[in-house]
């Protein structure tokens, strides 16, 4: 049972991270060049953004 509970916790954490990534991508500046988007999203996911 402990293994299943541990896997459920990890799944919940992964889901939360994915949802955060999706929301970040949805709220990027519309005029941002395509080649800058991945770095912009990663910076926000890692907490390196001031906004």
N, CA, C and O atoms as CSV, one atom per row, in Angstrom:
chain,resi,resn,atom,element,x,y,z
A,1,UNK,N,N,0.811,-1.203,0.000
A,1,UNK,CA,C,0.000,0.000,0.000
A,1,UNK,C,C,0.852,1.263,0.000
A,1,UNK,O,O,0.508,2.250,-0.650
A,2,UNK,N,N,1.954,1.232,0.723
A,2,UNK,CA,C,2.809,2.418,0.803
A,2,UNK,C,C,3.334,2.804,-0.581
A,2,UNK,O,O,3.450,3.986,-0.901
A,3,UNK,N,N,3.650,1.789,-1.402
A,3,UNK,CA,C,4.134,2.074,-2.755
A,3,UNK,C,C,3.070,2.786,-3.578
A,3,UNK,O,O,3.370,3.735,-4.303
A,4,UNK,N,N,1.848,2.336,-3.467
A,4,UNK,CA,C,0.754,2.952,-4.219
A,4,UNK,C,C,0.535,4.388,-3.753
A,4,UNK,O,O,0.330,5.282,-4.574
A,5,UNK,N,N,0.577,4.611,-2.458
A,5,UNK,CA,C,0.387,5.965,-1.930
A,5,UNK,C,C,1.506,6.888,-2.384
A,5,UNK,O,O,1.271,8.050,-2.714
A,6,UNK,N,N,2.725,6.361,-2.398
A,6,UNK,CA,C,3.866,7.159,-2.863
A,6,UNK,C,C,3.698,7.511,-4.347
A,6,UNK,O,O,3.961,8.642,-4.755
A,7,UNK,N,N,3.263,6.545,-5.141
A,7,UNK,CA,C,3.051,6.795,-6.566
A,7,UNK,C,C,1.925,7.796,-6.773
A,7,UNK,O,O,2.002,8.617,-7.687
A,8,UNK,N,N,0.890,7.752,-5.959
A,8,UNK,CA,C,-0.205,8.711,-6.056
A,8,UNK,C,C,0.281,10.121,-5.728
A,8,UNK,O,O,-0.133,11.082,-6.377
A,9,UNK,N,N,1.146,10.254,-4.740
A,9,UNK,CA,C,1.707,11.556,-4.389
A,9,UNK,C,C,2.534,12.110,-5.544
A,9,UNK,O,O,2.417,13.283,-5.896
A,10,UNK,N,N,3.364,11.264,-6.123
A,10,UNK,CA,C,4.185,11.703,-7.254
A,10,UNK,C,C,3.328,12.093,-8.443
A,10,UNK,O,O,3.625,13.066,-9.135
A,11,UNK,N,N,2.266,11.338,-8.681
A,11,UNK,CA,C,1.353,11.656,-9.774
A,11,UNK,C,C,0.681,13.003,-9.544
A,11,UNK,O,O,0.550,13.797,-10.476
A,12,UNK,N,N,0.260,13.264,-8.332
A,12,UNK,CA,C,-0.372,14.544,-8.009
A,12,UNK,C,C,0.606,15.699,-8.211
A,12,UNK,O,O,0.227,16.754,-8.720
A,13,UNK,N,N,1.859,15.503,-7.815
A,13,UNK,CA,C,2.872,16.542,-8.006
A,13,UNK,C,C,3.130,16.782,-9.493
A,13,UNK,O,O,3.237,17.928,-9.931
A,14,UNK,N,N,3.228,15.712,-10.256
A,14,UNK,CA,C,3.455,15.839,-11.698
A,14,UNK,C,C,2.292,16.555,-12.365
A,14,UNK,O,O,2.492,17.402,-13.236
A,15,UNK,N,N,1.082,16.212,-11.955
A,15,UNK,CA,C,-0.100,16.860,-12.518
A,15,UNK,C,C,-0.087,18.360,-12.221
A,15,UNK,O,O,-0.387,19.176,-13.092
A,16,UNK,N,N,0.262,18.710,-10.991
A,16,UNK,CA,C,0.314,20.127,-10.614
A,16,UNK,C,C,1.365,20.871,-11.441
A,16,UNK,O,O,1.132,22.000,-11.871
A,17,UNK,N,N,2.502,20.250,-11.659
A,17,UNK,CA,C,3.554,20.873,-12.457
A,17,UNK,C,C,3.109,21.059,-13.902
A,17,UNK,O,O,3.364,22.104,-14.501
A,18,UNK,N,N,2.449,20.056,-14.461
A,18,UNK,CA,C,1.960,20.171,-15.832
A,18,UNK,C,C,0.902,21.257,-15.969
A,18,UNK,O,O,0.912,22.020,-16.935
A,19,UNK,N,N,-0.001,21.327,-15.013
A,19,UNK,CA,C,-1.031,22.365,-15.057
A,19,UNK,C,C,-0.423,23.758,-14.960
A,19,UNK,O,O,-0.878,24.692,-15.620
A,20,UNK,N,N,0.609,23.888,-14.129
A,20,UNK,CA,C,1.298,25.172,-14.015
A,20,UNK,C,C,1.981,25.530,-15.335
A,20,UNK,O,O,1.941,26.683,-15.764
A,21,UNK,N,N,2.601,24.549,-15.974
A,21,UNK,CA,C,3.265,24.792,-17.256
A,21,UNK,C,C,2.253,25.217,-18.317
A,21,UNK,O,O,2.510,26.137,-19.093
A,22,UNK,N,N,1.118,24.552,-18.348
A,22,UNK,CA,C,0.082,24.894,-19.325
A,22,UNK,C,C,-0.425,26.317,-19.101
A,22,UNK,O,O,-0.569,27.083,-20.054
A,23,UNK,N,N,-0.693,26.668,-17.857
A,23,UNK,CA,C,-1.178,28.019,-17.554
A,23,UNK,C,C,-0.141,29.071,-17.920
A,23,UNK,O,O,-0.485,30.138,-18.430
A,24,UNK,N,N,1.123,28.772,-17.661
A,24,UNK,CA,C,2.198,29.703,-18.008
A,24,UNK,C,C,2.235,29.922,-19.517
A,24,UNK,O,O,2.373,31.053,-19.981
A,25,UNK,N,N,2.110,28.843,-20.275
A,25,UNK,CA,C,2.132,28.963,-21.733
A,25,UNK,C,C,0.931,29.758,-22.245
A,25,UNK,O,O,1.055,30.529,-23.197
A,26,UNK,N,N,-0.205,29.575,-21.629
A,26,UNK,CA,C,-1.413,30.288,-22.051
A,26,UNK,C,C,-1.302,31.791,-21.809
A,26,UNK,O,O,-1.911,32.583,-22.528
A,27,UNK,N,N,-0.530,32.185,-20.804
A,27,UNK,CA,C,-0.464,33.591,-20.423
A,27,UNK,C,C,0.829,34.289,-20.847
A,27,UNK,O,O,1.215,35.303,-20.264
A,28,UNK,N,N,1.473,33.755,-21.836
A,28,UNK,CA,C,2.684,34.407,-22.350
A,28,UNK,C,C,2.278,35.619,-23.177
A,28,UNK,O,O,1.151,35.691,-23.666
A,29,UNK,N,N,3.190,36.567,-23.335
A,29,UNK,CA,C,2.893,37.730,-24.180
A,29,UNK,C,C,2.620,37.287,-25.625
A,29,UNK,O,O,3.362,36.481,-26.186
A,30,UNK,N,N,1.573,37.811,-26.201
A,30,UNK,CA,C,1.175,37.425,-27.555
A,30,UNK,C,C,2.215,37.806,-28.610
A,30,UNK,O,O,2.366,37.116,-29.617
A,31,UNK,N,N,2.923,38.899,-28.375
A,31,UNK,CA,C,3.880,39.369,-29.379
A,31,UNK,C,C,5.280,38.777,-29.213
A,31,UNK,O,O,6.213,39.196,-29.898
A,32,UNK,N,N,5.431,37.815,-28.318
A,32,UNK,CA,C,6.741,37.214,-28.066
A,32,UNK,C,C,7.168,36.359,-29.262
A,32,UNK,O,O,6.385,35.549,-29.756
A,33,UNK,N,N,8.407,36.538,-29.725
A,33,UNK,CA,C,8.910,35.717,-30.832
A,33,UNK,C,C,8.929,34.231,-30.439
A,33,UNK,O,O,9.191,33.877,-29.289
A,34,UNK,N,N,8.651,33.403,-31.400
A,34,UNK,CA,C,8.560,31.962,-31.174
A,34,UNK,C,C,9.832,31.389,-30.538
A,34,UNK,O,O,9.752,30.510,-29.680
A,35,UNK,N,N,10.990,31.876,-30.949
A,35,UNK,CA,C,12.239,31.317,-30.436
A,35,UNK,C,C,12.524,31.716,-28.985
A,35,UNK,O,O,13.399,31.125,-28.353
A,36,UNK,N,N,11.813,32.696,-28.450
A,36,UNK,CA,C,12.006,33.119,-27.061
A,36,UNK,C,C,11.017,32.457,-26.097
A,36,UNK,O,O,11.214,32.504,-24.882
A,37,UNK,N,N,9.981,31.856,-26.617
A,37,UNK,CA,C,8.920,31.296,-25.774
A,37,UNK,C,C,9.367,30.201,-24.826
A,37,UNK,O,O,9.016,30.248,-23.647
A,38,UNK,N,N,10.131,29.210,-25.289
A,38,UNK,CA,C,10.518,28.145,-24.363
A,38,UNK,C,C,11.307,28.665,-23.154
A,38,UNK,O,O,11.052,28.254,-22.022
A,39,UNK,N,N,12.248,29.552,-23.391
A,39,UNK,CA,C,13.045,30.090,-22.294
A,39,UNK,C,C,12.178,30.910,-21.343
A,39,UNK,O,O,12.363,30.841,-20.128
A,40,UNK,N,N,11.251,31.668,-21.868
A,40,UNK,CA,C,10.344,32.489,-21.052
A,40,UNK,C,C,9.523,31.603,-20.123
A,40,UNK,O,O,9.385,31.896,-18.935
A,41,UNK,N,N,8.979,30.519,-20.668
A,41,UNK,CA,C,8.179,29.600,-19.864
A,41,UNK,C,C,9.044,28.941,-18.793
A,41,UNK,O,O,8.647,28.876,-17.630
A,42,UNK,N,N,10.215,28.456,-19.176
A,42,UNK,CA,C,11.102,27.790,-18.212
A,42,UNK,C,C,11.501,28.716,-17.067
A,42,UNK,O,O,11.559,28.290,-15.913
A,43,UNK,N,N,11.772,29.966,-17.378
A,43,UNK,CA,C,12.148,30.920,-16.332
A,43,UNK,C,C,11.022,31.090,-15.322
A,43,UNK,O,O,11.277,31.181,-14.121
A,44,UNK,N,N,9.798,31.135,-15.788
A,44,UNK,CA,C,8.662,31.291,-14.873
A,44,UNK,C,C,8.428,30.028,-14.049
A,44,UNK,O,O,8.093,30.105,-12.867
A,45,UNK,N,N,8.605,28.882,-14.670
A,45,UNK,CA,C,8.423,27.628,-13.931
A,45,UNK,C,C,9.498,27.454,-12.854
A,45,UNK,O,O,9.257,26.849,-11.809
A,46,UNK,N,N,10.674,27.992,-13.127
A,46,UNK,CA,C,11.769,27.888,-12.159
A,46,UNK,C,C,11.780,29.048,-11.173
A,46,UNK,O,O,12.633,29.099,-10.287
A,47,UNK,N,N,10.841,29.979,-11.319
A,47,UNK,CA,C,10.738,31.094,-10.386
A,47,UNK,C,C,11.758,32.181,-10.598
A,47,UNK,O,O,12.070,32.920,-9.665
A,48,UNK,N,N,12.293,32.301,-11.812
A,48,UNK,CA,C,13.318,33.312,-12.092
A,48,UNK,C,C,12.743,34.576,-12.683
A,48,UNK,O,O,13.484,35.422,-13.182
A,49,UNK,N,N,11.431,34.717,-12.632
A,49,UNK,CA,C,10.774,35.873,-13.230
A,49,UNK,C,C,10.413,36.885,-12.170
A,49,UNK,O,O,10.129,36.527,-11.027
A,50,UNK,N,N,10.426,38.145,-12.547
A,50,UNK,CA,C,10.032,39.193,-11.615
A,50,UNK,C,C,8.557,39.545,-11.746
A,50,UNK,O,O,8.044,40.324,-10.943
A,51,UNK,N,N,7.859,38.991,-12.738
A,51,UNK,CA,C,6.440,39.300,-12.911
A,51,UNK,C,C,5.515,38.166,-12.582
A,51,UNK,O,O,4.297,38.311,-12.690
